[in-house]
Amino acid sequence: MSLTLYTYPANPRAWKALVAAEYAGVKINVPAFEMGKDNKTKEFAEKNPVQKVPTLDTPEGSVFESNAIARYVARKGGKLFGNSDFEAAQVDQWIDFATSELDLPAAAWLLPIFDIVPENREATAKAKGDVRKVFGILNNHLATRTFLVGERVTLADIVVAMSVYRLYKVVLDPSFRKGFVNVTRWFLTCVNQPEFFRVIGETTLCEKMAVAKPSAPKAVAEKKPEQPKAAAKPAAKPAPKKKEEDDGEDDEFKEKASKEKNPLDALPKSKLDMDEWKRTYSNEKTREVALPWFWEHFDPEGYSLWIADYKYNDECTKNFMTLNLLGGFVQRLDKVRKYGFGSLLIFGDEPKLTVSTAWLFRGTDVPKEMQEVDDYTNYEWRKVDPSNEADKKLVEDFWAWNGEFGGKYPAFHDKGKVFK
């Protein structure tokens, strides 16, 4: 069988088919191809009216769209669709999941970094949140599985791994990966399979999150002096509204809203800025850079540190269920985000797991936003004394995800969540 794949070099979308071909025992020819030139020819337009890559030539005709090409190749050999009709449906499920839930936010995050589209900070922030949500779903699914479907690599693993490939190469730094250890374990397992390796080579994970370059300021055209205009007649003042015509908020409501301003926002300015700490923690090496930065800027009058141990560890028997427990806790903390940062870790081995957490809060007490979360009462809270070296070291171990943890906890195996 003669198959020819048209693509530019190092294209993860084309790699889907090429990795599938390694598993299926299919040979694919990949000629040199120059985007902007070869895809604009009349001959190529007959193969693919969209004039994009990848595009596959087959004896029966041409196929475009990367997932369709990968499916075509996968059907030529091997068991890339699993061992039953049900597993085949699950494979299609995860392929469609990548297309509908992952590819769009990944592109919204990455394209400004590649200088393909202008950066929109709101769009980038939303994309990051959407990627986190998708990774949370994958992380929970992979907590008890090596691969997405069944006991061996399927086309689902190939397609989803290629959808996250550039994320792992460019933006998913160690801090991001901390919360999704199951996904990272699965991804590294996939890309180090011989069939993957022969196509994509060695994969190195991102060490520092890339960001889009700031846009150059636009030149401002010199304004011509305006000609004086005739003075306009002052507009008549609108008649004052009657009480019953007021627009929705009465004085009592407005007074109540003004009284409900968060007292933490009124605290004196501190040399420790929460957002700056979170950026430093996310983008720098934890022990080498982030922790020294934190202690240099820590303000014990404006911030407090806490250790919170879960009260019901006898119920924590499965890693995936315990991760779900922490994931639910984190999802309920949106109101705390402005005032808090935390590391939530799972210690020990199944069926005896232990959950403990370490927190930084604005103010000298646990904020009411945290105390109002249902999970708060499930933990024993202890305020940390930053002048105590043992306490200080314990917080550092929690935030670095390694260390002795004061000898108070069972072995730690890189499972947990980071709230920031």
C-alpha positions in Angstrom: 0.0 0.0 0.0 1.3 3.4 -0.9 0.5 6.3 1.5 1.9 9.8 1.3 1.4 12.3 4.1 1.8 16.0 3.4 2.9 18.1 6.4 5.4 20.6 7.6 8.2 19.2 9.9 7.6 18.4 13.6 3.8 18.7 13.4 2.1 16.9 16.3 -1.2 16.7 14.4 0.6 14.7 11.7 2.4 12.7 14.3 -0.9 11.1 15.2 -1.0 9.2 12.0 2.8 8.5 11.9 2.7 7.0 15.4 -0.4 5.0 14.5 1.5 3.7 11.4 4.3 2.4 13.7 1.8 0.4 15.7 -0.1 -0.7 12.6 2.9 -1.7 10.6 2.1 0.7 7.8 4.7 2.6 5.8 4.0 6.3 5.1 6.0 8.5 2.8 6.5 12.1 4.0 7.9 14.3 1.3 9.4 17.8 1.8 6.6 20.3 2.0 6.7 24.1 2.3 3.6 25.8 3.8 2.5 28.9 2.0 3.8 27.5 -1.3 3.1 23.8 -1.8 -0.3 24.0 -0.2 -1.4 26.8 -2.5 -1.0 24.8 -5.7 -4.0 23.7 -7.8 -2.9 20.1 -7.4 -3.0 20.3 -3.6 -6.3 22.1 -3.6 -7.8 19.1 -5.4 -6.5 16.8 -2.5 -7.6 19.2 0.2 -10.0 22.1 -0.5 -9.1 23.7 2.8 -5.4 23.7 1.7 -4.1 22.8 5.1 -2.0 19.9 6.5 -1.8 17.1 7.3 -3.3 15.6 4.2 -3.0 11.9 3.3 -2.8 10.4 -0.2 -4.2 6.9 -0.4 -4.9 4.5 -3.3 -8.5 5.4 -3.0 -8.1 9.1 -2.8 -7.1 11.8 -0.3 -8.1 12.3 3.3 -7.7 15.4 5.4 -8.2 16.3 9.1 -5.7 14.8 11.4 -8.0 12.6 13.4 -9.7 11.2 10.3 -6.2 10.4 8.9 -5.1 8.7 12.2 -8.3 6.6 12.2 -7.7 5.5 8.6 -4.2 4.4 9.4 -5.1 2.8 12.7 -7.6 0.5 10.9 -4.9 -1.0 8.8 -3.4 -3.1 11.5 -2.8 -3.8 15.2 -5.4 -3.2 17.9 -5.5 0.5 18.2 -9.3 0.5 18.6 -9.2 -1.9 21.6 -10.5 -5.4 21.9 -14.2 -4.9 21.6 -16.9 -2.6 20.2 -17.2 -1.0 23.6 -13.5 -0.2 23.8 -13.6 1.1 20.2 -16.4 3.5 21.3 -14.3 4.5 24.3 -11.4 5.2 22.0 -13.6 7.4 19.8 -14.9 9.1 23.0 -11.5 10.3 24.0 -10.5 11.4 20.5 -13.7 13.5 20.4 -13.0 14.7 23.9 -9.6 16.0 22.8 -11.1 17.8 19.9 -14.1 19.4 21.7 -12.6 20.1 25.2 -8.8 20.4 24.8 -7.6 21.5 21.4 -9.3 24.9 21.5 -8.1 26.1 24.9 -4.6 24.7 24.1 -4.5 26.8 20.9 -5.9 29.9 22.7 -3.0 29.6 25.2 -0.2 28.7 22.8 -0.9 30.7 19.6 -0.1 34.1 21.2 3.2 32.6 22.5 4.1 31.5 19.0 3.2 35.0 17.8 0.5 33.6 15.5 -2.3 35.7 17.0 -2.2 38.8 19.3 -2.5 38.1 23.0 -5.7 38.7 24.8 -5.1 38.3 28.5 -8.7 37.5 29.3 -8.7 34.8 26.7 -5.4 33.4 27.9 -6.6 33.3 31.5 -9.8 31.5 30.4 -7.8 29.1 28.3 -5.5 28.2 31.3 -8.6 27.6 33.4 -10.1 25.4 30.7 -6.9 23.4 30.3 -6.8 22.8 34.1 -10.4 21.6 34.0 -9.6 19.1 31.2 -6.4 17.9 33.0 -8.5 17.4 36.2 -10.8 15.1 34.2 -7.9 13.2 32.7 -6.0 13.0 36.1 -9.0 11.5 37.8 -9.5 9.0 35.0 -5.9 8.0 34.9 -5.6 7.6 38.7 -6.2 3.8 38.4 -5.2 3.3 34.8 -2.0 3.1 32.8 -3.7 4.0 29.5 -6.9 5.7 28.6 -8.6 2.6 27.3 -7.7 -1.0 28.2 -4.3 -2.3 29.1 -2.3 -1.1 26.1 -1.8 1.9 23.9 -4.8 2.7 21.7 -5.4 5.5 19.2 -7.0 7.4 22.1 -3.6 7.6 23.8 -1.9 8.7 20.6 -4.4 11.4 19.7 -4.7 12.9 23.3 -0.9 12.7 23.8 -0.3 14.7 20.7 -3.0 17.2 21.7 -1.1 17.9 25.0 2.4 17.6 23.5 3.1 21.3 22.9 1.5 22.2 26.2 4.0 20.0 28.0 6.9 21.4 25.9 6.0 25.1 26.2 3.9 26.0 29.2 3.2 23.1 31.6 6.0 23.8 34.1 6.8 21.8 37.2 4.4 23.9 39.3 1.5 23.2 36.9 2.3 19.5 36.7 2.3 19.1 40.5 -1.5 19.0 40.5 -1.7 16.5 37.6 0.8 13.7 38.4 -1.3 11.0 36.8 -1.6 12.8 33.5 2.2 13.5 33.4 3.0 9.9 34.3 0.7 8.7 31.5 2.1 11.2 29.0 5.7 10.2 29.7 4.8 6.5 29.4 3.3 7.2 26.0 6.0 9.3 24.5 8.7 6.9 25.6 7.2 3.9 23.9 9.4 2.8 21.0 6.7 3.5 18.4 6.3 7.1 19.7 10.0 7.6 20.1 10.8 6.6 16.5 8.5 9.4 15.3 8.9 12.3 17.8 12.3 11.6 19.3 13.2 12.5 22.9 10.6 14.6 24.8 11.8 17.2 27.3 9.2 18.7 29.6 8.9 22.5 30.1 10.9 23.9 33.0 9.6 27.5 32.8 6.2 28.6 31.6 6.6 30.5 28.3 4.6 33.7 28.0 3.6 35.8 25.0 5.8 38.8 24.1 4.2 42.1 25.0 2.8 43.9 21.9 4.7 46.8 20.7 3.0 50.1 21.4 1.1 51.5 18.4 2.2 54.7 16.9 -0.1 57.5 17.7 -1.0 59.7 14.7 -0.4 63.4 15.2 -3.7 65.2 15.6 -4.4 68.2 13.5 -5.6 71.2 15.5 -9.3 71.3 15.6 -11.2 74.3 14.3 -13.2 76.1 16.9 -16.8 75.1 17.0 -19.8 77.2 17.7 -20.7 76.9 21.4 -23.5 74.3 21.8 -26.5 75.1 23.9 -26.3 73.4 27.2 -28.5 70.3 27.4 -31.4 70.5 29.6 -30.9 68.7 32.9 -32.9 65.5 33.2 -35.7 65.6 35.7 -34.8 63.8 38.9 -36.1 60.3 39.1 -39.0 59.5 41.4 -38.3 57.0 44.1 -40.4 54.4 42.4 -38.5 54.8 39.2 -35.1 54.1 40.8 -33.1 51.5 38.9 -33.3 48.4 41.0 -31.2 49.1 44.1 -32.7 50.9 47.0 -30.6 52.9 49.5 -30.8 50.1 52.1 -29.2 47.6 49.7 -26.5 50.0 48.6 -25.6 50.7 52.3 -25.5 47.0 53.1 -23.2 46.4 50.1 -20.8 49.1 51.1 -20.6 47.6 54.6 -19.7 44.2 53.3 -16.4 45.2 51.9 -13.8 42.6 52.8 -11.7 43.8 55.8 -8.6 42.1 54.3 -8.7 44.6 51.4 -8.3 47.4 54.0 -5.1 46.0 55.5 -2.0 48.1 55.1 0.0 47.4 52.0 2.5 44.5 52.6 5.9 43.9 51.0 4.5 40.4 50.2 2.2 40.6 47.2 0.0 37.4 46.9 -0.1 37.5 43.1 3.6 38.1 42.8 4.2 35.1 45.1 2.0 32.9 43.0 3.8 34.0 39.8 7.2 33.3 41.4 6.1 29.9 42.7 4.6 29.0 39.2 7.5 30.2 37.1 10.7 29.6 39.2 12.4 26.6 40.7 10.7 26.1 44.1 13.6 25.5 46.5 16.3 27.5 44.6 14.3 30.6 43.8 10.7 30.7 45.0 11.1 29.8 48.7 14.0 32.2 49.3 11.9 34.9 47.6 9.0 34.1 49.9 10.9 34.3 53.1 12.6 37.6 52.0 9.1 39.1 51.5 7.1 37.4 54.2 5.2 39.8 56.4 4.0 38.2 59.7 1.8 41.2 60.4 0.0 41.0 57.1 0.0 37.2 56.4 -0.3 34.0 58.4 0.8 30.4 57.7 -1.3 27.3 58.7 -1.0 23.5 58.7 -4.4 21.7 58.4 -4.6 17.9 58.9 -7.6 16.0 57.6 -9.7 14.5 60.4 -11.0 11.4 58.6 -8.0 9.7 57.1 -9.4 6.3 57.9 -11.8 6.9 55.0 -8.9 7.6 52.5 -8.2 4.1 51.1 -7.9 4.8 47.4 -5.6 7.4 45.7 -8.1 8.3 43.0 -10.9 8.9 45.5 -8.6 10.9 47.8 -7.5 13.0 44.8 -11.2 13.6 44.0 -11.7 14.7 47.6 -9.0 17.3 47.3 -10.1 18.3 43.8 -13.6 19.1 45.2 -12.1 21.1 48.0 -10.1 23.2 45.6 -13.0 23.7 43.3 -15.0 25.3 46.1 -12.3 27.8 46.9 -12.8 30.5 44.3 -13.7 33.2 46.9 -10.4 32.4 48.7 -8.2 32.7 45.6 -7.5 36.4 46.2 -6.5 35.8 49.8 -4.9 32.4 49.9 -2.4 29.8 48.6 -2.1 26.2 49.6 -0.5 22.8 49.0 -2.7 19.8 49.6 -0.8 16.5 49.8 -1.6 12.8 50.0 0.9 10.7 52.1 1.2 6.9 52.4 0.1 3.9 50.4 -3.3 2.3 49.7 -5.3 1.5 51.7 -3.9 3.7 54.4 -3.6 7.3 53.1 -3.1 10.5 55.0 -4.1 14.0 53.9 -2.5 17.2 55.1 -2.2 20.7 53.8 -0.2 23.9 54.2 -1.6 27.4 53.6 -0.7 31.0 53.3 -3.5 33.5 54.1 -3.8 37.3 54.0 -4.3 38.5 57.5 -3.5 36.9 60.8 -6.4 34.4 60.9 -8.0 32.0 58.6 -10.2 34.2 56.3 -14.0 33.9 56.7 -14.1 32.9 53.0 -12.2 29.7 53.9 -14.2 29.2 57.1 -17.5 29.3 55.1 -16.3 26.4 52.8 -17.9 23.1 53.9 -14.5 21.3 53.8 -13.0 23.7 56.4 -14.5 21.8 59.4 -13.1 18.5 58.1 -9.5 19.7 59.0 -7.6 20.4 62.3 -6.0 23.8 61.8 -2.7 24.8 63.5 -1.1 28.2 63.0 2.5 28.0 62.0 5.2 30.0 63.9 7.6 31.2 61.1 10.3 31.9 63.6 10.4 28.2 64.5 12.8 26.5 62.2 11.0 23.2 62.3 7.7 24.8 61.3 9.4 26.8 58.6 11.0 23.7 57.2 7.7 21.9 57.2 6.0 24.6 55.2 8.9 24.5 52.7 8.6 20.7 52.3 4.8 21.0 51.6 5.4 23.7 49.0 8.3 22.0 47.4 6.6 18.6 47.3 9.6 16.9 48.8 11.6 16.6 52.0 11.2 14.9 55.4 8.0 16.7 56.4 9.1 16.8 60.0 9.0 13.0 60.2 5.2 13.4 61.0 3.8 11.8 57.9 4.1 8.5 55.9 6.0 8.5 52.6 5.0 11.0 50.0 4.5 9.8 46.4 3.9 13.1 44.4 0.1 13.0 44.8 -1.8 16.1 45.7 -3.2 19.5 44.6 -1.9 23.1 44.6 -4.3 25.9 45.1 -3.2 29.3 43.8 
